[in-house]
Amino acid sequence: MTASVLYDAPGPVTRRRTMISSVVAGVIIAAVLVVVAFRLGASGQFDGERWSPLFNPTDRAFPAVWTLLGNALVATLTAAVLTLAFALVIGTTLAVTRITAAPWYRWLVVGVVELLRGVPVVIAIFFAARVLPEVGLDLPLLWYLVIGLTAYNCVIIAEIIRAGIQSLPRGQSEAGYSLGLTRGQVLSSILLPQAFRIMLPALISQLVVIVKDTSLGFIITYMEFVRTANLIVQELRNPIQIYFLVAVIFILLNYGLGKLAEYVERRLSRSRTTAVAAPAGLDTAGGGGG
């Protein structure tokens, strides 16, 4: 029986209790699901006419529903991609500025980062949509949503990139300085590429957060996925079916992004292992030839 570093391995009694608790919890959850399914069936939620507009191409509402949902999904992904692009550029700038800033003004950069991290995303979106028009910036609703999301996510990405830079060995920058590179050249040519490579899975995971946060665009009446689903519900009167479909689409989309992050992480780990193993193989070959 292998002992764990974090906790003692459970003994026979503990394993038996865990198994019994798991079985009891499973039975309770199954019973609740059965009751819920029975109540939904009794209220007609499984009737074909409630699901027909979503899954029956012959239904007269089917084309309109999927056209609206398709346009809304495109609007959601557009906001997410724009937010990621702007947040990546601004976040990288903040991370580099925080690392290279002189002590007399570093507090200002840190203050901006901590302020934006503490502001709820919904407040940032509402602020952009209500305050910016008052100062003459009359923009489409998409850009208010992007500005609000970018204000929050840029500082999160800045901290991710800063953590990636600080995780690198000090010898990386010292080697650059020894070659006569300036501080900016060391950051742009040596540190930042490695930091992006290390933190790429975390950046992809942040995209999942951004995609989900686009649903907050409802507060400024932006026609994103969830708001469009609400309008369809008001017309068809089948909220359970519509929201179930929206949830499944979001789950599949975010699951795909999560798997992409795992794939990238595995590829990067494999490439780092290969890069480390290659010099050792060359040394061995060289030694045999000598």
NORJO-V15572 format. One record per run of one state. SS is the DSSP state (h for helix, s for strand, l for the rest). FROM is the first residue (numbers start at 1). LEN is the number of residues. If there is no record, write none. Layout:
ss: [SS,SS]
from: [FROM,FROM]
len: [LEN,LEN]
This chain:
ss: [l,h,l,h,l,h,l,h,l,h,l,h,l,h,l,h,l,h,l,h,l]
from: [1,12,43,48,56,62,101,103,119,121,136,141,167,170,179,183,221,225,237,239,290]
len: [11,31,5,8,6,39,2,16,2,15,5,26,3,9,4,38,4,12,2,51,1]
